[in-house]
Amino acid sequence: MRFIFKIVFAIYMTLCISLSAFGKEKGYNQTKNIVRLVGVYNTGNFKFDESRRMNSNLVVRGISMGLAYRHDMYILPNNEYLSLGLRVLSMKSKLVLRTDLVGFDTYASAFTFAPVYTQVTLPLLLGKNLLLRDFNNANLDMFIGASIGATKITSYSVGRIIQNEVNNSDKIGSNHDDFAQDVSRIKFSATADGGFQVTPFGVSSLSVGCIVSYNITSAPNYKDSGAFGNLTQNKYDYFTVNFSRKFINVLFTLNYSF
């Protein structure tokens, strides 16, 4: 996997150098560098490889942060440009797993599995800069493109709440297996991107924007297993979760250009 990423990065750098040389050859020397602080809102479906009948809640959205860099090369006519960059995002998931086993409160008794993913991608964008004539020093920048890179589960947490039902004297408990060694996999990522940024402050170097990044590939799997148990009645509710997320990220950006 590392060898593949080295090849991809080498191709990416070769493309950067080639595009810059092409721009100079054609007489287009204008470039722009943009650094972005990113707020990540994510949604997207869970994909279960295997699971038992689950009384569960899938939390399909969350707020996290990221950073991005973009190098715009105006090597095309009519204020159009090609852009190469680097983007690092944090993405969150949560699965709340409940039980209807006798002795447990259906709502208060639960496991929560909350992996956090880090995604590093190299975007390639095609954009156009439009002047907003009714606003001083303002412009609208629209772009589409795609990115390739890698995604990894960088942290996770498991929480549980156990509560007896009212007037219940049964002895109850729960346990889970810790599959920490199985969440270290790095997975290839590919996204389709589109968005815009606008300069509303009257300062050309400051802008805000929004990007929708659709993950063509799924994130790495997270898996765990365990059981809720009523020891008094010798009844157990076993579970196995093995899921991934196919993220749709909405990125809100604060940008500085130089």
Backbone torsions as a table, in degrees:
resi	resn	phi	psi	omega
1	MET	NA	-43.9	178.7
2	ARG	-62.5	-37.2	178.9
3	PHE	-62.7	-40.3	178.6
4	ILE	-63.2	-42.5	-179.1
5	PHE	-68.1	-32.6	175.8
6	LYS	-64.4	-39.8	177.8
7	ILE	-65.4	-44.7	179.8
8	VAL	-61.3	-43.4	-179.6
9	PHE	-65.0	-39.2	178.3
10	ALA	-63.3	-42.4	177.4
11	ILE	-63.3	-41.0	-179.9
12	TYR	-61.8	-46.8	179.4
13	MET	-65.7	-37.9	176.4
14	THR	-62.3	-39.8	178.3
15	LEU	-64.9	-40.9	177.5
16	CYS	-58.5	-49.0	-178.2
17	ILE	-65.1	-41.3	-178.4
18	SER	-65.3	-41.8	179.7
19	LEU	-66.6	-39.9	178.0
20	SER	-63.1	-42.7	179.0
21	ALA	-65.2	-38.4	178.6
22	PHE	-63.6	-41.0	-179.8
23	GLY	-63.4	-43.0	179.8
24	LYS	-66.4	-37.4	179.2
25	GLU	-62.9	-36.1	-179.2
26	LYS	-86.9	-3.6	178.0
27	GLY	88.6	10.3	178.0
28	TYR	-100.2	101.7	-174.7
29	ASN	-104.4	-4.0	-175.8
30	GLN	-75.0	129.6	174.8
31	THR	-133.4	162.7	178.2
32	LYS	-144.8	135.9	174.8
33	ASN	-108.1	135.2	-177.4
34	ILE	-130.3	126.4	173.8
35	VAL	-107.1	134.6	-174.4
36	ARG	-125.4	135.9	165.3
37	LEU	-97.7	126.4	-168.2
38	VAL	-117.8	130.1	167.4
39	GLY	-101.0	125.3	-172.2
40	VAL	-106.5	118.8	170.0
41	TYR	-107.5	122.0	-178.2
42	ASN	-119.0	150.0	171.9
43	THR	-140.0	-169.5	-179.7
44	GLY	126.0	153.8	-173.9
45	ASN	-77.1	149.1	167.8
46	PHE	-84.5	142.3	175.2
47	LYS	-118.8	113.5	-179.3
48	PHE	-94.7	124.4	172.5
49	ASP	-79.5	-34.9	174.7
50	GLU	-159.3	146.5	177.6
51	SER	-165.7	153.6	173.3
52	ARG	-84.6	174.2	172.4
53	ARG	-59.3	118.2	-172.5
54	MET	-121.1	132.3	168.2
55	ASN	-93.9	90.1	-167.4
56	SER	-140.8	162.8	173.6
57	ASN	-116.9	127.3	175.9
58	LEU	-98.7	117.7	178.5
59	VAL	-92.1	109.5	-169.3
60	VAL	-103.4	18.0	177.7
61	ARG	-150.1	157.9	179.5
62	GLY	-170.4	166.7	179.4
63	ILE	-115.4	131.1	177.0
64	SER	-147.6	-170.5	-172.3
65	MET	-127.4	167.8	176.5
66	GLY	-164.4	174.0	176.8
67	LEU	-133.2	151.2	179.5
68	ALA	-149.2	152.4	174.5
69	TYR	-131.7	142.6	-179.0
70	ARG	-138.9	136.4	175.9
71	HIS	-117.8	107.7	-178.6
72	ASP	-90.8	132.8	178.8
73	MET	-121.0	111.8	-178.4
74	TYR	-83.4	73.7	-178.3
75	ILE	-103.6	8.1	178.9
76	LEU	-120.1	155.5	180.0
77	PRO	-73.5	171.0	172.3
78	ASN	61.4	41.1	178.3
79	ASN	59.1	27.1	175.1
80	GLU	-97.0	153.4	-175.3
81	TYR	-148.7	161.6	168.1
82	LEU	-108.7	142.9	-174.7
83	SER	-131.0	134.4	174.0
84	LEU	-122.2	146.6	-176.3
85	GLY	-164.6	-167.5	179.4
86	LEU	-139.1	135.4	-177.9
87	ARG	-135.9	130.1	178.1
88	VAL	-122.8	118.3	-176.2
89	LEU	-123.5	150.6	170.2
90	SER	-110.2	132.6	-177.3
91	MET	-131.1	145.0	-173.2
92	LYS	-121.3	151.2	171.6
93	SER	-136.1	159.2	172.6
94	LYS	-152.9	132.9	172.9
95	LEU	-119.7	124.1	177.1
96	VAL	-106.1	115.4	-174.0
97	LEU	-108.2	122.9	-176.5
98	ARG	-116.4	169.0	179.0
99	THR	-133.7	151.9	173.2
100	ASP	-111.9	22.0	179.4
101	LEU	-66.3	142.0	179.6
102	VAL	-57.1	132.0	179.4
103	GLY	105.3	-15.5	-179.6
104	PHE	-106.7	142.6	171.2
105	ASP	-76.2	123.1	-172.7
106	THR	-59.0	-33.7	-175.4
107	TYR	-96.1	-32.7	-174.8
108	ALA	-90.0	-16.0	-178.8
109	SER	-99.9	117.3	-175.0
110	ALA	-163.5	153.3	163.2
111	PHE	-101.8	143.1	172.3
112	THR	-121.7	127.2	177.7
113	PHE	-112.7	120.1	-171.1
114	ALA	-133.2	81.2	175.5
115	PRO	-77.2	149.5	174.7
116	VAL	-118.1	129.3	-177.2
117	TYR	-107.4	144.4	169.6
118	THR	-113.6	129.4	-179.3
119	GLN	-120.3	127.7	176.4
120	VAL	-117.8	120.8	-177.7
121	THR	-134.3	160.9	177.6
122	LEU	-116.4	99.7	-177.1
123	PRO	-80.1	145.1	169.8
124	LEU	-122.9	118.3	-172.2
125	LEU	-124.1	149.6	169.6
126	LEU	-115.7	124.8	-174.5
127	GLY	-136.9	170.1	178.0
128	LYS	-140.6	137.2	-179.6
129	ASN	-101.9	123.4	-178.4
130	LEU	-116.4	128.4	176.6
131	LEU	-78.1	137.9	175.8
132	LEU	-99.7	97.5	-170.2
133	ARG	-65.4	-26.0	-178.0
134	ASP	-82.2	-2.3	-178.6
135	PHE	-130.1	129.7	179.8
136	ASN	-66.4	133.4	175.6
137	ASN	57.7	23.4	-178.1
138	ALA	-109.2	147.5	173.7
139	ASN	-149.7	161.5	178.7
140	LEU	-116.1	127.2	-177.6
141	ASP	-115.7	116.7	-179.2
142	MET	-117.0	143.7	-175.2
143	PHE	-154.3	155.8	173.8
144	ILE	-138.0	160.0	178.6
145	GLY	170.3	-155.6	-177.9
146	ALA	-152.8	168.4	177.4
147	SER	-146.1	157.3	173.5
148	ILE	-131.1	154.3	-179.2
149	GLY	173.6	-142.0	-174.9
150	ALA	-144.9	151.7	177.6
151	THR	-130.6	140.9	-179.1
152	LYS	-143.7	144.4	170.3
153	ILE	-76.6	113.9	-175.6
154	THR	-99.5	-17.9	174.5
155	SER	-161.2	162.6	176.1
156	TYR	-158.4	157.2	177.1
157	SER	-136.7	148.4	177.2
158	VAL	-126.2	123.5	177.8
159	GLY	-124.3	155.3	179.0
160	ARG	-145.1	146.9	175.2
161	ILE	-129.2	127.7	179.4
162	ILE	-125.4	128.6	-178.0
163	GLN	-145.7	131.4	177.3
164	ASN	-67.8	151.1	169.1
165	GLU	-69.4	162.0	-179.4
166	VAL	-59.3	134.7	177.9
167	ASN	60.4	25.4	178.5
168	ASN	-98.0	129.2	-178.3
169	SER	-108.9	2.1	-179.3
170	ASP	-67.0	147.8	175.4
171	LYS	-84.7	121.7	-177.4
172	ILE	-125.3	161.7	178.8
173	GLY	-167.9	179.6	178.9
174	SER	-155.1	159.6	175.5
175	ASN	-153.1	161.1	175.2
176	HIS	-145.3	154.1	174.7
177	ASP	-86.9	146.4	-179.7
178	ASP	-105.3	111.2	-177.8
179	PHE	-100.0	41.5	-177.0
180	ALA	-56.1	-35.0	-177.3
181	GLN	-70.5	-13.9	-176.4
182	ASP	-99.4	3.5	-177.8
183	VAL	-107.8	15.5	-177.3
184	SER	-91.8	3.8	-175.9
185	ARG	-69.2	135.4	172.9
186	ILE	-99.0	131.0	-175.0
187	LYS	-121.5	139.3	176.8
188	PHE	-61.0	140.4	180.0
189	SER	-126.6	145.2	173.4
190	ALA	-141.9	136.2	-178.9
191	THR	-130.3	155.9	168.3
192	ALA	-111.1	129.3	-170.1
193	ASP	-125.0	149.7	172.7
194	GLY	-159.5	145.1	-179.4
195	GLY	-178.5	-166.0	-178.8
196	PHE	-153.4	162.8	168.0
197	GLN	-143.0	150.4	-176.2
198	VAL	-137.7	149.1	179.8
199	THR	-106.0	90.8	-174.4
200	PRO	-92.5	-3.4	-170.5
201	PHE	-95.8	-3.2	-174.9
202	GLY	78.4	6.0	176.8
203	VAL	-117.4	115.1	-171.3
204	SER	-63.7	-23.7	-177.5
205	SER	-83.6	-11.2	-179.1
206	LEU	-112.6	134.2	179.5
207	SER	-150.3	165.5	173.8
208	VAL	-126.0	155.9	-177.3
209	GLY	-157.7	178.4	179.1
210	CYS	-145.5	135.1	179.3
211	ILE	-130.4	135.8	170.7
212	VAL	-105.2	120.1	-177.7
213	SER	-117.8	109.3	-179.5
214	TYR	-94.7	121.0	-179.8
215	ASN	-80.3	112.6	178.7
216	ILE	-69.6	-33.0	178.8
217	THR	-103.3	156.3	178.7
218	SER	-85.0	156.6	175.9
219	ALA	-73.2	165.4	176.9
220	PRO	-59.1	152.0	179.7
221	ASN	-71.0	147.0	168.2
222	TYR	-117.9	132.9	179.1
223	LYS	-136.9	151.6	176.4
224	ASP	-162.4	168.3	178.1
225	SER	-153.8	165.6	-179.3
226	GLY	172.4	-157.8	-177.2
227	ALA	-161.8	148.1	162.7
228	PHE	-97.5	140.1	-177.2
229	GLY	-137.1	137.0	169.3
230	ASN	-103.2	98.5	-173.2
231	LEU	-69.3	-31.5	-179.4
232	THR	-64.4	-42.9	-178.0
233	GLN	-96.4	0.3	-179.5
234	ASN	55.8	45.3	177.8
235	LYS	-120.7	139.1	-174.9
236	TYR	-136.2	146.0	177.9
237	ASP	-119.9	96.7	-176.7
238	TYR	-85.4	148.9	177.7
239	PHE	-143.0	152.6	171.0
240	THR	-135.0	129.0	175.0
241	VAL	-118.7	136.3	179.3
242	ASN	-150.6	95.0	-171.0
243	PHE	-136.2	160.5	171.3
244	SER	-132.5	171.1	178.4
245	ARG	-121.7	141.5	170.1
246	LYS	-108.5	97.8	-168.7
247	PHE	-77.7	144.4	161.7
248	ILE	-118.9	112.0	-176.4
249	ASN	-102.4	130.7	170.6
250	VAL	-105.7	117.8	-173.5
251	LEU	-107.2	120.3	174.9
252	PHE	-100.6	123.5	-169.1
253	THR	-120.9	143.2	167.6
254	LEU	-113.0	120.9	-166.0
255	ASN	-118.2	144.1	172.6
256	TYR	-124.8	123.7	-177.4
257	SER	-106.0	144.6	175.9
258	PHE	-151.7	NA	NA
